[in-house]
């Protein structure tokens, strides 16, 4: 079953409360999304660590309910 963009955003914000999340459905099928996540939690972390934080927030849904996610992350600039 495809995953709703609002559910992806909710899961990310639940795990990373100050996250600004922008989701785009790339194919209109609920299976292929692009997400841009900005958070102060990413400050001092490598891009790989930032992506790991987002994937952890999705709780193992990658490759199952969520087929593809083109992910970009960046630390919040204060």
N, C-alpha and C positions, 0 to 999 in steps of 0.2 A: 504494500500500500504506500503510495507517495506521501511525502511529508510536506506539510503546509509551511509557507515562509514565516508565518506568525509563530509557529511552534519552534522553528529554528531560532528565531529572535528571542523567544521566551527562555529557551534553554540556555542560550549564551548569557542573557542578562541575569538569569538566576545564579549562574556560576561566577559571572564577572559583572557585579552590580552597576558599575559606572560606565559600562560599555555603551558606545554609540554604534548601533548596528544598522547597516544598510544591506538589504537583500534584494537581488534581482533573479527572477525566474528566467533562465537562459533559453529554455526550449518550450516553455508553456505546458510542460508535462508534469510538473511537481517533483521531478527527479533530478534536474540539473540546475543548480543555483550558483550565483556568484555572491559572495558576502564580503563586505568591508567592515572591519571591526577596529574601533579606536578606543583605547583604555589607558588610564594611568597605571594599571596593573602591568602593562607591557614595558614600562620604563626600566631600562637596564637589562632587559631580556633580549636574547637573539631572536631573529625572525623564526627560527625553528621552535624555540621555546614558546613564543607567542602563538604559533599555530598549534602546538601541542595543548596549550591551555584551552583553545577553542574546541579542538577535537575532544578533549576530556569533557568539556561542557556538554557536548552532544551525546555523551554517555554510550558510546558504541553503536550509534545509529548509522555511522558512515559505512557505506557498502551494503547496508541492509535497507532501512526505510529511506535513507538518503543516499542516492546512487553517486552523485558527483557534486562537489563543492569547490569552486574556484575561490580560494581564500586569499585576501590581502588583509594585513594587520598593520597597525602603527600605534606608537605610544602617543598619549594625549600630550599636546604641548601646552604648557601653562603660561 
